[in-house]
Amino acid sequence: MSTQIRELNVAGVPAPFYVLRAKQALDGLPVGQILALTTDAPNAPREIRTWLEHAGHQMVSNEASAGVHRFLIRRL
């Protein structure tokens, strides 16, 4: 099975709703697939990392540029 990436842009969505939308999107993916999450929430790195630690999913990468964060998250 090839790994596909699903894009989800939640820029402008306030906390905790961008985390909820990310969870809903990730729940809809098969195990092993990647969610590319883009947000401009300033606390996103901490909030996303905390959520993933509790949910048991894998942070593949985390990049930030000009206040925009992009996370690649693998569903486990």
CORJOCOR-V457730 format. One line per field, one symbol per residue. ss: DSSP state (H for helix, E for strand, C for the rest). psi: psi as a letter, one per 30 degrees, with the letter a starting at -180 (. if undefined). burial: b if it has 24 or more other ideal C-beta (glycine too) atoms within 12 Angstrom, else e. A space follows every 50 residues. Layout:
ss = ???
psi = ???
burial = ???
This chain:
ss = CCCCEEEEECCCCCCCHHHHHHHHHHHCCCCCCEEEEEECCCCHHHHHHH HHHHHCCEEEEEEEECCEEEEEEECC
psi = klklkkkjjgkfklkgeeeeeeeeeeffllkflkkjkklgkfgeeeeeee eeeefglkjeljkkkhgkkkkkkkk.
burial = eeeeebebebeeeeeeebbebbbebbeebeeebbbbbbbebeebeebbee bbeeeebebeebeeeeeebbbbbbbe
